[in-house]
Amino acid sequence: MKKWQLKIFCVFLGFAFLLAFSGAANAEVYMKQKRHTDETKVMGKTQPAKDEIVITWLGKDKARMDFDQDKSTIILLDKNVIISLDHTKMTYTEMQIGEWEKTIEESMNKEAKTDEDKEGAKKALGFLKGLKSLVKFETKVTETKEAKRIKDWNCRKYILKTNMPMVKLTSEIWATEDIQVDFNLYRKISNAMMAGLPGMQESLKEMEKIKGVMVYSESSGSAMGANVKSTDELLEIADKTAPAGAYEIPKGYTKAKA
């Protein structure tokens, strides 16, 4: 059962990190970020340290995030769908916005090959349903008087505290107002990613206290008794038109079960 609980933990931790690492959007924007996560041991499982480059394209009612060369996520608000691309397998999955619980369940059932795995998946799904009734994101943003220049940007320091059952994070965020942005599109995308999670609307509202674009973030805390630490750095942001087909499923990719 621990194997499946670990999967659930990773999903929720990802949502918590997304809050801490959020950026902003113009009509169409290109963002390049560098992310590092320290090695973490959770429930006896070791998650190795990881460095990755994340490329984000934000257009009108759509977005695309590329995680290194292996995976991409496409969000289409007009179709109410989130598409996940696996470039190594040349496959894709689709999820209606707000149906993250159903997607996790289908993924577990797909990977459960043995009777033991199936029994573990069944117990973990019960754990998930019980956890859902308890989970509520709580965030608190505090603006400080500290300021410094990072690269070409004048930045202000904020402290973000994120709490939920089994996950507690504190993030030191440096944000700049030197980059002129329109947050309306970003908020739509964030709402789509977080749809259906208890307390998320209040958390997104709290995040609005951070003025400008996040340039650097360092987060640390605990998750399921394990210490976690990560950093996120903005390398580049620019008004730029996305490549043709960026928001489409590539030719030759086949649909896989979630």
Helices and strands as residue ranges (DSSP letters): H 2-20, E 29-37, E 40-42, E 45-47, E 50-59, E 62-67, E 71-76, G 77-79, E 81-86, E 91-96, H 100-111, H 115-134, E 138-150, E 153-164, E 167-176, H 183-194, H 200-207, E 213-223, E 226-239, E 254-255
